Amino acid sequence: MILYFARHAESLANTRRIISNRDLPHPLTANGRDQAQKLAETLANEGINAIYTSPVPRACETAGILAESLSLPIEVSDGLREFDAGVLEGRSDLLAWMRFSSLWNGWFYRRQFDRRIKGGENYREASCRFTGFAERLVSSLAETGARVLCITHGGVLRVGLPGLISNMNFETIREKPIHYTTIIKVSLENGSWYCRGWDEIELNSE
């Protein structure tokens, strides 16, 4: 079984620097739609047979472009949504971004995994949600050898992947780039997940 985790394409929330991790209606930019179409072309020969997406609008729109190109239906999963930023949702001001950055640095550089923005998730909650999604896929699809595309977000990938894959540590995942439509290829082998590709760089067994 192979999972292809892909970050969504560029949206207005990104270009306008708006914290939008729930359901605010920020569509893809024209550049983002082009990125999604190029992602579909990249994955055309990978044998993808299922698409799951975060419910956040920019991810759903990215998934829709891919689904049309690959002629596949979409399933929405809460496990793939971005981590909840609580009361910062919808804000773009400097103070909001300072608080967001403080949370990010606390999680990734001080391992303060219980920190949260009021009304939002902490690291552990978002990580469990993400890995729980993968566990459910294993229980339903592992025997089929499925190749599943998962449209998600950069933040939740950094939070979730350390608890999922066996051949990369926390610091390595923290530092690796996750650009718009970056593909992270993860393979289930003998009951464990291994990263086999990151942003077009193939990775071997360790």
Backbone as numpy.savetxt, mean C-alpha at the origin, in Angstrom:
# Nx Ny Nz CAx CAy CAz Cx Cy Cz
1.85 -18.68 -4.47 1.00 -17.48 -4.47 1.89 -16.24 -4.47
1.53 -15.27 -5.30 2.30 -14.04 -5.40 1.37 -12.84 -5.22
1.80 -11.90 -4.39 1.10 -10.64 -4.22 1.94 -9.53 -4.85
1.29 -8.70 -5.64 1.92 -7.52 -6.20 1.31 -6.31 -5.49
2.02 -5.78 -4.50 1.56 -4.57 -3.83 2.00 -3.37 -4.67
1.06 -2.49 -4.99 1.40 -1.29 -5.76 0.82 -0.07 -5.09
1.64 0.96 -4.94 1.11 2.22 -4.44 0.24 2.84 -5.52
-0.81 3.55 -5.09 -1.70 4.26 -6.01 -0.93 5.28 -6.84
-1.59 5.80 -7.87 -1.01 6.87 -8.70 -1.23 8.23 -8.04
-0.62 9.25 -8.62 -0.67 10.62 -8.06 -2.10 11.16 -8.05
-2.47 11.78 -6.93 -3.81 12.38 -6.80 -3.70 13.85 -6.41
-4.85 14.53 -6.43 -4.88 15.92 -6.01 -4.51 16.07 -4.54
-4.82 15.06 -3.73 -4.41 15.12 -2.33 -2.89 15.19 -2.22
-2.20 14.49 -3.10 -0.74 14.51 -3.09 -0.19 15.84 -3.58
-0.69 16.34 -4.69 -0.14 17.57 -5.26 -0.51 18.79 -4.41
-1.65 18.72 -3.72 -2.08 19.84 -2.87 -1.64 19.68 -1.42
-0.93 18.58 -1.13 -0.38 18.32 0.21 -1.50 18.30 1.26
-2.57 17.56 0.96 -3.69 17.40 1.88 -3.60 16.02 2.52
-3.71 15.95 3.82 -3.74 14.66 4.52 -5.11 14.04 4.27
-5.15 12.98 3.50 -6.42 12.43 3.01 -6.34 10.91 3.04
-6.48 10.34 4.23 -6.28 8.90 4.39 -7.58 8.12 4.60
-8.71 8.80 4.48 -10.00 8.13 4.64 -10.78 8.16 3.33
-11.79 9.03 3.24 -12.68 8.97 2.08 -12.92 10.32 1.41
-12.06 11.31 1.65 -12.24 12.58 0.97 -12.05 12.41 -0.53
-12.87 13.08 -1.34 -12.91 12.82 -2.79 -11.82 13.54 -3.58
-10.59 13.08 -3.44 -9.49 13.65 -4.20 -9.15 12.71 -5.36
-9.50 13.07 -6.58 -9.26 12.19 -7.73 -7.79 12.19 -8.15
-7.47 11.27 -9.05 -6.14 11.26 -9.65 -5.95 12.49 -10.52
-4.73 12.96 -10.61 -4.38 14.00 -11.57 -4.26 13.36 -12.96
-4.14 14.21 -13.98 -3.92 13.68 -15.33 -2.65 12.85 -15.36
-1.62 13.33 -14.68 -0.37 12.57 -14.58 -0.60 11.24 -13.88
-1.44 11.25 -12.84 -1.74 10.02 -12.13 -2.47 9.01 -12.99
-3.39 9.47 -13.81 -4.09 8.54 -14.71 -3.12 7.92 -15.71
-2.17 8.71 -16.18 -1.14 8.16 -17.07 -0.28 7.13 -16.33
0.06 7.42 -15.08 0.85 6.48 -14.28 0.12 5.16 -14.12
-1.19 5.22 -13.84 -1.98 4.01 -13.65 -2.03 3.19 -14.94
-2.16 3.87 -16.07 -2.20 3.15 -17.34 -0.86 2.48 -17.63
0.22 3.15 -17.32 1.55 2.56 -17.52 1.75 1.37 -16.58
1.20 1.46 -15.37 1.28 0.33 -14.45 0.54 -0.87 -15.03
-0.61 -0.63 -15.61 -1.37 -1.71 -16.24 -0.56 -2.36 -17.36
0.13 -1.56 -18.14 0.96 -2.09 -19.22 2.12 -2.91 -18.66
2.71 -2.45 -17.57 3.81 -3.18 -16.94 3.37 -4.56 -16.45
2.13 -4.63 -15.95 1.64 -5.87 -15.34 0.88 -6.77 -16.32
0.76 -6.34 -17.56 -0.09 -7.05 -18.52 0.29 -8.51 -18.71
1.57 -8.83 -18.59 2.01 -10.21 -18.84 2.38 -10.97 -17.56
1.94 -10.47 -16.43 2.28 -11.11 -15.15 1.28 -12.18 -14.72
0.21 -12.34 -15.47 -0.78 -13.36 -15.13 -1.62 -13.01 -13.92
-1.83 -11.73 -13.68 -2.67 -11.29 -12.56 -4.07 -11.87 -12.73
-4.63 -12.47 -11.67 -5.99 -12.99 -11.77 -6.94 -12.47 -10.70
-6.51 -11.50 -9.91 -7.40 -10.86 -8.94 -6.85 -9.48 -8.59
-7.74 -8.52 -8.35 -7.34 -7.18 -7.94 -8.08 -6.81 -6.66
-7.32 -6.41 -5.65 -7.88 -5.88 -4.41 -7.40 -4.44 -4.27
-8.23 -3.61 -3.66 -7.83 -2.21 -3.49 -8.25 -1.66 -2.13
-7.48 -0.70 -1.68 -7.87 0.14 -0.56 -9.16 0.87 -0.93
-10.01 1.19 0.06 -11.23 1.95 -0.22 -11.00 3.45 -0.41
-9.79 3.94 -0.16 -9.51 5.37 -0.33 -9.65 5.73 -1.81
-10.34 6.84 -2.15 -10.66 7.13 -3.55 -9.50 7.08 -4.53
-8.32 7.59 -4.18 -7.21 7.58 -5.14 -6.76 6.16 -5.46
-6.87 5.27 -4.49 -6.54 3.86 -4.74 -7.61 3.20 -5.59
-8.89 3.47 -5.28 -9.98 2.89 -6.06 -9.92 3.33 -7.52
-9.60 4.60 -7.75 -9.52 5.08 -9.13 -8.35 4.43 -9.86
-7.22 4.30 -9.17 -6.08 3.59 -9.77 -6.47 2.16 -10.12
-7.12 1.48 -9.18 -7.53 0.09 -9.41 -8.51 -0.01 -10.57
-9.40 0.97 -10.70 -10.37 0.94 -11.78 -9.72 0.98 -13.15
-8.68 1.79 -13.29 -7.95 1.86 -14.56 -7.28 0.52 -14.85
-6.69 -0.07 -13.83 -6.04 -1.38 -14.00 -7.06 -2.47 -14.32
-8.19 -2.45 -13.62 -9.21 -3.47 -13.83 -9.75 -3.43 -15.26
-9.95 -2.23 -15.77 -10.43 -2.11 -17.15 -9.40 -2.64 -18.14
-8.14 -2.30 -17.91 -7.08 -2.74 -18.81 -6.85 -4.24 -18.75
-6.92 -4.81 -17.53 -6.63 -6.24 -17.35 -7.88 -7.11 -17.40
-9.04 -6.49 -17.57 -10.33 -7.21 -17.65 -10.58 -8.08 -16.42
-10.43 -7.45 -15.26 -10.62 -8.15 -13.99 -11.54 -7.34 -13.07
-12.32 -8.01 -12.22 -13.13 -7.29 -11.23 -12.27 -6.79 -10.09
-12.83 -5.92 -9.27 -12.13 -5.35 -8.14 -12.84 -5.76 -6.85
-12.05 -6.09 -5.83 -12.57 -6.27 -4.49 -11.93 -5.23 -3.58
-12.75 -4.56 -2.78 -12.27 -3.53 -1.87 -11.98 -4.15 -0.51
-10.82 -3.83 0.05 -10.45 -4.36 1.36 -9.95 -3.26 2.28
-10.52 -3.18 3.46 -10.09 -2.20 4.45 -8.64 -2.45 4.90
-8.17 -3.68 4.76 -6.81 -3.99 5.15 -5.76 -3.24 4.37
-6.13 -2.74 3.20 -5.17 -2.06 2.33 -5.22 -0.54 2.44
-6.15 0.00 3.21 -6.24 1.46 3.26 -5.06 2.06 4.02
-4.86 3.36 3.79 -3.78 4.06 4.46 -4.05 4.14 5.96
-2.98 4.29 6.76 -3.20 4.40 8.20 -3.97 5.68 8.51
-4.85 5.58 9.50 -5.78 6.65 9.82 -5.05 7.77 10.56
-5.16 8.98 10.03 -4.49 10.14 10.63 -5.40 10.94 11.54
-6.54 10.40 11.90 -7.40 11.00 12.91 -7.80 12.43 12.61
-7.61 13.33 13.58 -8.08 14.71 13.47 -7.30 15.52 12.43
-6.24 14.96 11.89 -5.49 15.67 10.84 -6.11 15.49 9.46
-7.08 14.61 9.35 -7.72 14.33 8.07 -8.26 15.62 7.43
-7.91 15.83 6.16 -8.40 16.97 5.40 -7.58 18.24 5.57
-6.55 18.19 6.41 -5.77 19.40 6.65 -4.52 19.44 5.78
-4.06 20.65 5.48 -2.84 20.84 4.69 -1.92 21.88 5.29
-2.25 22.38 6.48 -1.48 23.46 7.09 -0.18 22.94 7.69
0.73 23.85 7.96 2.06 23.51 8.45 2.00 22.77 9.78
1.14 23.21 10.69 1.04 22.56 11.99 0.60 21.11 11.85
-0.35 20.85 10.96 -0.81 19.48 10.74 0.33 18.61 10.24
1.11 19.13 9.32 2.21 18.33 8.77 3.33 18.15 9.80
3.52 19.11 10.68 4.50 18.94 11.76 4.07 17.81 12.69
2.78 17.76 13.01 2.28 16.68 13.87 2.37 15.34 13.16
2.06 15.33 11.87 2.16 14.10 11.09 3.61 13.61 11.05
4.54 14.52 10.82 5.96 14.15 10.76 6.46 13.65 12.11
5.97 14.25 13.19 6.35 13.79 14.51 5.89 12.36 14.76
4.67 12.05 14.32 4.17 10.68 14.44 5.04 9.73 13.62
5.30 10.10 12.38 6.10 9.27 11.47 7.49 9.00 12.06
8.15 10.04 12.53 9.48 9.86 13.10 9.43 9.03 14.38
8.38 9.21 15.16 8.22 8.39 16.36 8.10 6.92 16.03
7.32 6.61 15.02 7.15 5.21 14.62 8.44 4.63 14.04
9.01 5.31 13.06 10.05 4.70 12.24 11.48 4.93 12.73
11.68 5.90 13.60 13.03 6.15 14.08 13.19 5.99 15.59
12.06 5.94 16.31 12.13 5.73 17.76 11.35 4.49 18.20
10.70 3.84 17.24 9.90 2.63 17.52 8.85 2.88 18.60
8.24 4.03 18.54 7.15 4.37 19.47 5.83 3.91 18.84
5.63 2.61 18.84 4.56 2.01 18.05 3.17 2.21 18.61
3.06 2.72 19.83 1.75 2.97 20.42 1.28 4.41 20.21
2.12 5.24 19.62 1.72 6.63 19.37 0.65 6.70 18.30
-0.22 7.68 18.43 -1.26 7.91 17.43 -1.66 9.38 17.43
-2.22 9.84 16.31 -2.91 11.12 16.28 -4.30 10.88 16.85
-4.83 11.81 17.61 -6.16 11.65 18.20 -7.17 11.25 17.13
-7.88 10.16 17.39 -8.88 9.67 16.45 -8.32 8.76 15.38
-7.00 8.55 15.39 -6.37 7.73 14.35 -5.84 6.41 14.88
-5.06 5.73 14.05 -4.49 4.44 14.40 -3.07 4.58 14.92
-2.65 3.62 15.73 -1.23 3.52 16.03 -0.58 2.52 15.07
0.72 2.41 15.14 1.48 1.54 14.23 1.00 0.09 14.33
0.82 -0.40 15.54 0.48 -1.80 15.73 -0.88 -2.12 15.11
-1.83 -1.22 15.26 -3.16 -1.45 14.71 -3.14 -1.50 13.19
-2.44 -0.55 12.57 -2.35 -0.54 11.11 -1.61 -1.76 10.60
-0.55 -2.17 11.28 0.22 -3.34 10.87 -0.64 -4.61 10.95
-1.37 -4.77 12.04 -2.23 -5.96 12.19 -3.31 -6.00 11.13
-3.86 -4.85 10.79 -4.88 -4.79 9.74 -4.32 -5.25 8.40
-3.11 -4.80 8.09 -2.46 -5.15 6.83 -2.10 -6.64 6.77
-1.44 -7.14 7.81 -1.05 -8.55 7.80 -2.27 -9.46 7.88
-3.33 -9.00 8.54 -4.57 -9.78 8.57 -5.16 -9.95 7.18
-5.05 -8.92 6.35 -5.49 -9.02 4.96 -4.74 -10.12 4.24
-3.41 -10.14 4.39 -2.60 -11.18 3.73 -2.97 -12.57 4.24
-3.21 -12.69 5.53 -3.58 -13.99 6.09 -4.90 -14.50 5.53
-5.84 -13.59 5.31 -7.13 -13.99 4.74 -6.97 -14.43 3.29
-6.09 -13.77 2.57 -5.83 -14.20 1.19 -5.22 -15.61 1.17
-4.31 -15.88 2.08 -3.70 -17.21 2.15 -4.77 -18.27 2.39
-5.67 -18.01 3.32 -6.67 -19.01 3.66 -7.64 -19.27 2.51
-7.85 -18.28 1.65 -8.83 -18.45 0.57 -8.22 -18.74 -0.79
-6.95 -18.33 -1.02 -6.39 -18.41 -2.37 -5.07 -19.14 -2.49
-4.41 -19.47 -1.38 -3.05 -20.02 -1.46 -3.00 -21.29 -2.30
-4.00 -22.14 -2.18 -3.98 -23.40 -2.91 -4.15 -23.22 -4.41
-4.60 -22.06 -4.83 -4.84 -21.82 -6.26 -3.61 -21.29 -6.98
-2.57 -20.91 -6.23 -1.39 -20.31 -6.87 -1.70 -18.95 -7.48
-2.62 -18.24 -6.88 -3.09 -16.96 -7.43 -1.98 -15.92 -7.50
-2.14 -15.00 -8.45 -1.30 -13.82 -8.55 -2.22 -12.62 -8.36
-2.05 -11.95 -7.23 -3.01 -10.95 -6.79 -2.38 -9.57 -6.76
-3.04 -8.61 -7.40 -2.60 -7.21 -7.38 -3.33 -6.48 -6.26
-2.58 -5.79 -5.43 -3.14 -5.08 -4.27 -2.77 -3.60 -4.38
-3.76 -2.74 -4.62 -3.51 -1.30 -4.73 -3.65 -0.68 -3.36
-2.60 -0.04 -2.89 -2.57 0.43 -1.51 -1.78 1.74 -1.41
-1.13 1.98 -0.28 -0.53 3.28 0.03 0.86 3.12 0.62
1.68 4.15 0.44 3.06 4.08 0.91 3.20 3.92 2.40
2.39 4.64 3.17 2.49 4.57 4.61 2.17 3.20 5.17
1.04 2.64 4.74 0.66 1.33 5.28 1.59 0.23 4.79
2.21 0.40 3.63 3.21 -0.58 3.19 4.42 -0.56 4.13
4.87 0.64 4.51 6.01 0.71 5.43 5.65 0.15 6.80
4.41 0.32 7.22 3.96 -0.20 8.50 3.75 -1.71 8.44
3.15 -2.18 7.35 2.73 -3.58 7.28 3.77 -4.57 6.82
4.63 -4.18 5.90 5.58 -5.15 5.34 6.57 -5.72 6.35
7.07 -4.93 7.33 8.01 -5.54 8.30 7.42 -6.73 9.05
6.11 -6.73 9.26 5.48 -7.84 9.96 5.05 -8.96 9.05
5.30 -8.80 7.73 4.86 -9.81 6.76 6.02 -10.56 6.14
7.00 -9.85 5.58 8.03 -10.52 4.80 9.23 -10.90 5.66
9.87 -12.00 5.26 10.93 -12.60 6.09 12.34 -12.18 5.71
12.53 -11.65 4.52 13.89 -11.40 4.07 14.28 -9.93 4.02
13.51 -9.08 4.70 13.87 -7.67 4.84 13.57 -7.23 6.25
14.47 -6.47 6.85 14.21 -6.00 8.21 13.54 -4.63 8.21
13.18 -4.19 9.38 12.45 -2.94 9.58 13.18 -1.75 8.95
14.48 -1.65 9.20 15.25 -0.51 8.71 15.35 -0.50 7.19
15.51 -1.67 6.58 15.60 -1.76 5.12 14.30 -1.28 4.48
13.18 -1.75 5.00 11.88 -1.35 4.45 11.63 0.14 4.67
12.05 0.64 5.80 11.90 2.07 6.10 12.59 2.93 5.05
13.75 2.52 4.59 14.56 3.36 3.72 14.30 3.17 2.23
13.66 2.08 1.84 13.44 1.84 0.41 12.40 2.80 -0.15
12.61 3.32 -1.35 11.65 4.28 -1.93 10.34 3.59 -2.32
9.24 4.30 -2.11 7.93 3.84 -2.58 7.30 4.99 -3.35
7.58 5.06 -4.64 7.05 6.12 -5.49 5.62 5.77 -5.92
4.96 6.71 -6.60 3.66 6.39 -7.15 3.79 5.17 -8.07
2.89 4.22 -7.91 2.80 2.97 -8.68 4.03 2.07 -8.55
4.87 2.29 -7.55 5.92 1.31 -7.25 5.29 -0.06 -7.03
5.92 -1.09 -7.58 5.45 -2.47 -7.41 6.39 -3.20 -6.44
5.80 -3.84 -5.45 6.55 -4.68 -4.52 6.00 -6.10 -4.65
6.83 -6.99 -5.16 6.41 -8.36 -5.45 6.77 -9.27 -4.28
5.77 -9.94 -3.72 5.94 -10.75 -2.52 5.43 -12.16 -2.80
6.26 -13.15 -2.49 5.94 -14.54 -2.82 5.79 -15.39 -1.56
4.76 -16.24 -1.54 4.54 -17.17 -0.43 5.31 -18.46 -0.72
6.31 -18.77 0.12 7.17 -19.92 -0.09 7.32 -20.69 1.21
6.82 -21.93 1.22 6.91 -22.80 2.41 6.34 -22.13 3.65
5.23 -21.43 3.46 4.53 -20.83 4.58 5.01 -19.47 5.01
6.03 -18.92 4.35 6.53 -17.59 4.70 6.53 -16.70 3.47
6.43 -15.39 3.70 6.45 -14.42 2.61 7.85 -13.86 2.41
8.24 -13.75 1.14 9.54 -13.19 0.79 9.36 -12.13 -0.29
10.07 -11.02 -0.13 10.05 -9.99 -1.16 10.95 -10.44 -2.31
10.39 -10.50 -3.51 11.15 -10.94 -4.69 11.33 -9.83 -5.72
10.81 -8.67 -5.46 11.01 -7.55 -6.37 10.54 -6.26 -5.74
11.29 -5.19 -5.95 10.93 -3.89 -5.40 11.26 -2.82 -6.44
10.22 -2.20 -6.97 10.41 -1.11 -7.94 11.29 -1.56 -9.12
10.94 -2.70 -9.70 11.59 -3.27 -10.89 12.96 -3.87 -10.60
13.38 -3.93 -9.33 14.64 -4.60 -8.97 14.31 -5.97 -8.43
14.76 -7.02 -9.12 14.50 -8.38 -8.68 15.39 -8.74 -7.48
14.82 -9.44 -6.51 15.54 -9.84 -5.32 15.60 -11.36 -5.22
16.73 -11.89 -4.85 16.90 -13.34 -4.72 16.70 -13.77 -3.28
16.73 -15.07 -3.08 16.60 -15.61 -1.73 17.79 -15.19 -0.88
17.55 -15.03 0.42 18.63 -14.72 1.36 18.82 -15.88 2.32
